[in-house]
Every structure is written in structure tokens, then in C-alpha cells.
Amino acid sequence: MCMLFLGMTTLFAQNVNVNKDGAANSGYDLVNYFTSNTAERGNKDYSVIHNGATYYFINTENKKTFIENPDNYLPQFDGYCAFAVAKMDKKVHVDPKTFRIDDGKLYLFYNDFWEGKPFNTMIPWLNNELQLENLAITNWGSLKKS
């Protein structure tokens, strides 16, 4: 029975963007984005498993806040790059320090080298946010299942 449970947990976590250690959002505190508008890596001592993924927080208060209402803090598109979901119809990992909170929702973005050049996907996102958000929502319906 334990094997079945572990397998089910893995299935849930596969939809959420996790690192090799199973930490969602590369271990950055989701609540902290909203309370201080900064990206800060959480601590394993303040961790929570939600839908098969492990989330880390910087303190007990943030952990408790998340437990009380996780849906208020979970990033859009299961933590994958919002721009990539919209424009490429793909799940692309993010730089958790590149984020935007808009209308109470957390959006994360890829910010690294692409084809040998620096590319921060939040910049083109901001240039056409409403259209890209609508496109990402449409694409995510089928992409989430893959």
C-alpha cells in the first residue's frame, strides 16, 4: 500500500515544476513573494508537502499562511514560465527570482541565456500582458495534461 501512495504522490508532483530534489519553485518561499515582494529561498525546517510537491518557507508564519490557503499562493501554470506557456505552448523552467504578482496571482518567468543571448521572458510578457495571459490560459488547458 505504501508503494501505491508514493507512486500517486509522484504523479501529482509531475504536474508541478519541481527540481531534482522534489522542491517546488526551487525551494523559494511562495508566501514571501506576496508579503515582501521579494524572492527568498525557504528552509527545509519550514516545509510542507502539497499535491505531492514540497514547498519551503522562510519561517513558521509563512508556512502556516500557506497551509491555511495554498491556492492563494501557488504560481500560475504550476510554476512554469508564463511566457513560454503562452508563446511556445511548452513547460519551461523558471528563474524563481524573476516574478510578477498581478491581480493577486503569481507569475514566474525564464531568465537565462537562450540561443547564446540573455533572455528575460518577463520583458516581452509585460509588453503584451493581457493578450499573453489569455493565450497562456488557453494553452495551459491542454499543456497541463502533458
C-alpha positions in Angstrom: 0.0 0.0 0.0 2.9 2.4 0.8 4.3 1.9 -2.7 1.0 2.9 -4.3 0.8 6.0 -2.2 4.4 7.0 -3.2 3.5 6.4 -6.8 0.4 8.6 -6.6 2.4 11.3 -4.9 4.9 11.3 -7.8 2.1 11.6 -10.3 0.7 14.7 -8.6 4.2 16.3 -8.4 4.9 15.7 -12.1 2.5 18.5 -13.0 4.2 21.0 -10.7 7.5 22.4 -11.7 9.9 20.8 -9.2 13.7 20.5 -9.0 15.6 17.2 -8.8 15.0 17.1 -5.0 11.3 17.4 -5.4 11.2 21.0 -4.2 8.6 23.2 -5.9 9.8 26.7 -7.1 13.4 25.7 -6.5 12.7 26.0 -2.7 11.7 29.7 -2.8 9.0 30.8 -0.4 5.8 31.4 -2.3 4.2 33.5 0.5 7.2 35.8 0.7 6.5 37.0 -2.9 3.2 38.3 -1.7 4.2 39.7 1.7 7.6 41.3 0.9 7.6 41.4 -3.0 10.9 39.6 -2.9 12.2 36.1 -3.8 13.8 34.4 -0.9 14.8 30.7 -0.6 13.0 28.9 2.1 14.3 26.4 4.6 13.7 22.7 4.8 12.8 23.2 8.5 9.6 25.0 7.3 8.5 22.7 4.6 5.0 21.5 3.5 4.0 18.8 1.1 1.1 19.9 -1.1 -0.2 17.8 -4.0 3.0 15.7 -4.0 5.4 18.6 -4.2 7.5 20.0 -1.3 7.3 23.8 -0.7 9.8 25.6 1.6 9.2 28.7 3.6 11.4 31.2 5.4 9.6 31.0 8.7 6.7 29.3 10.6 4.3 32.2 9.9 4.7 31.8 6.1 4.3 28.1 6.3 1.1 28.5 8.4 -0.2 31.1 6.0 0.3 28.7 3.0 -1.3 25.8 4.8 -4.4 27.9 5.6 -5.0 28.7 1.9 -2.4 27.3 -0.6 -4.4 28.3 -3.7 -3.8 32.0 -2.8 -0.1 31.5 -3.2 0.5 28.8 -5.8 2.0 30.2 -9.0 0.1 30.2 -12.3 0.8 27.4 -14.7 2.1 25.1 -11.9 5.3 27.2 -11.6 6.3 27.0 -15.3 7.3 30.1 -17.3 4.1 32.0 -18.1 5.6 33.4 -21.3 6.7 30.0 -22.6 3.2 28.6 -21.9 1.7 31.4 -24.0 4.2 31.8 -26.9 5.8 28.3 -27.2 3.0 26.1 -25.7 5.7 24.4 -23.6 6.6 23.9 -20.0 9.8 25.7 -19.4 11.6 26.0 -16.1 11.9 29.4 -14.5 14.3 31.6 -12.5 12.3 32.0 -9.3 13.8 35.4 -8.7 12.0 36.6 -11.9 8.4 37.0 -10.9 5.4 39.3 -11.2 2.3 39.5 -9.0 -0.7 40.8 -10.9 -4.2 40.8 -9.7 -3.3 38.6 -6.7 -1.7 35.9 -9.0 2.0 34.9 -9.1 3.6 34.6 -12.5 7.1 33.1 -12.9 9.5 33.6 -15.8 12.5 32.2 -17.5 15.5 34.4 -17.2 18.8 32.9 -18.5 20.6 32.5 -21.8 18.6 31.5 -24.8 20.4 30.7 -28.0 23.6 32.3 -26.6 21.9 35.6 -25.5 20.4 36.8 -22.2 16.6 36.4 -22.3 14.3 37.5 -19.6 10.8 36.5 -20.7 9.1 38.9 -18.3 10.1 41.8 -20.5 8.1 40.7 -23.6 5.3 39.5 -21.2 4.9 43.0 -19.8 4.8 44.5 -23.3 1.7 42.5 -24.1 0.5 41.1 -20.8 -3.3 40.8 -21.3 -3.0 39.0 -24.7 -0.2 36.7 -23.5 -2.1 35.9 -20.3 -5.2 34.9 -22.2 -3.1 32.8 -24.6 -1.3 31.1 -21.7 -4.6 30.3 -20.0 -5.9 28.7 -23.3 -2.7 26.7 -23.9 -2.5 25.6 -20.3 -5.8 23.7 -20.6 -4.1 21.0 -22.8 -0.5 21.6 -21.8 -1.2 20.8 -18.1 -2.2 17.3 -19.1 1.1 16.6 -20.8 
